[in-house]
Amino acid sequence: MDLKLNNKVAIVLAASKGLGKAIALALSAEGAKVIIGARDETELTKTALEIQTLTGNEVIAMPVDVADGNQITNFIRKAADAFGRIDILLNNAGGPPFNKFENFDDDAWQKAFELNLLSVTRASRLVLPHMQKTGGGRIINIISGSVKSVLANSVLSTSMRMGIVGMAKLMADEFGPYNITVNNVAPGMILTDRLKHTLPKDADPEEALKERAKNIPLGRIGKPEELAALVTFLASEQAAYITGTTIQVDGGANRSIF
Ligand SMILES: NC(=O)c1ccc[n+]([C@@H]2O[C@H](COP(=O)([O-])OP(=O)(O)OC[C@H]3O[C@@H](n4cnc5c(N)ncnc54)[C@H](OP(=O)(O)O)[C@@H]3O)[C@@H](O)[C@H]2O)c1
């Protein structure tokens, strides 16, 4: 299937590794011109080069801390100047810490808000005029499967992601008339550094992953490229009638019927 992403311009945030990197690679492989952001410039530049070498399509690396309002404003301005348009925005960031509700103070809540909710608001607000100008666009937010079923110790993540679920619905309503779709992708357990860091320190990593996979109907942890495939479809012309949704990529881990 030709996803018609040739010459589309995509911003992929938090993309030096993990899910963001896999998404940037998949979009680039489909012909999109990709601009990637993350904080560590060395790592980011390496990733951009790696993707460009694999796909032959232009990839620009621009360092940014998505939790910083000034940085994200400059980033989007420079990204728009780079290719003269923005068609796709992939909102992503590092995840907030895991712990019990009783262990988070105001400062922890404020940081999670700025990193995982306000960053999505800001970047989306800044790209919308560019999408409206060219007659359409795609905003896709990486959230978490914890919006569908309880994940212990994920109170910061779940609270911020639930805000994004609501925001995407409202944005889908408001920007549908401009052919701008807004959707969320909710990962279950996908093998990235973030997931590896949550394994018990004293356990054998392979055994610990097998243990985690026991409750997943497909019997394994997901691969970043499996999530990237859905994002790439949502970014395509073919997904023009899908908006306001939250779709899980979790191997069936969430048993909830609704
Ligand atoms: N993997 C899973 O199974 C899973 C499940 C549910 C939800 N999620 C969510 O999906 C998102 C991505 O997770 P991942 O597994 O891909 O994580 P990861 O492998 O740790 O990668 C995180 C990426 O985000 C960048 N980043 C972190 N903080 C940033 C900031 N303030 N500004 C810009 N870039 C930033 C990192 O680069 P720098 O450090 O250089 O900035 C890196 O490129 C997270 O929000 C996570 O909570 C993941």
The ligand as an ORCA input file, in Angstrom:
! r2SCAN-3c Opt
* xyz 0 1
  N       8.137      1.465     25.966
  C       6.980      1.167     26.510
  O       6.663      0.002     26.719
  C       6.014      2.269     26.888
  C       4.787      1.911     27.456
  C       3.878      2.884     27.797
  C       4.197      4.213     27.588
  N       5.409      4.554     27.035
  C       5.704      5.992     26.863
  O       6.211      6.254     25.568
  C       7.151      7.328     25.629
  C       8.444      6.921     24.949
  O       8.976      5.826     25.666
  P      10.251      4.990     25.180
  O      10.039      3.633     25.719
  O      10.518      5.191     23.738
  O      11.401      5.724     26.046
  P      13.000      5.755     25.828
  O      13.481      4.571     25.092
  O      13.542      6.052     27.188
  O      13.245      7.045     24.887
  C      12.872      8.308     25.330
  C      13.215      9.359     24.274
  O      12.660     10.587     24.713
  C      13.660     11.605     24.713
  N      13.301     12.574     25.748
  C      13.158     12.328     27.067
  N      12.834     13.467     27.711
  C      12.767     14.448     26.760
  C      12.517     15.841     26.795
  N      12.260     16.472     27.943
  N      12.541     16.541     25.638
  C      12.823     15.907     24.477
  N      13.072     14.607     24.378
  C      13.059     13.879     25.519
  C      14.969     10.848     24.966
  O      16.117     11.556     24.531
  P      16.881     12.605     25.492
  O      16.998     11.957     26.844
  O      18.176     12.868     24.813
  O      16.034     13.850     25.529
  C      14.703      9.604     24.094
  O      14.967      9.902     22.755
  C       7.310      7.672     27.125
  O       6.497      8.790     27.439
  C       6.806      6.431     27.817
  O       6.289      6.705     29.097
  C       6.323      3.614     26.689
*
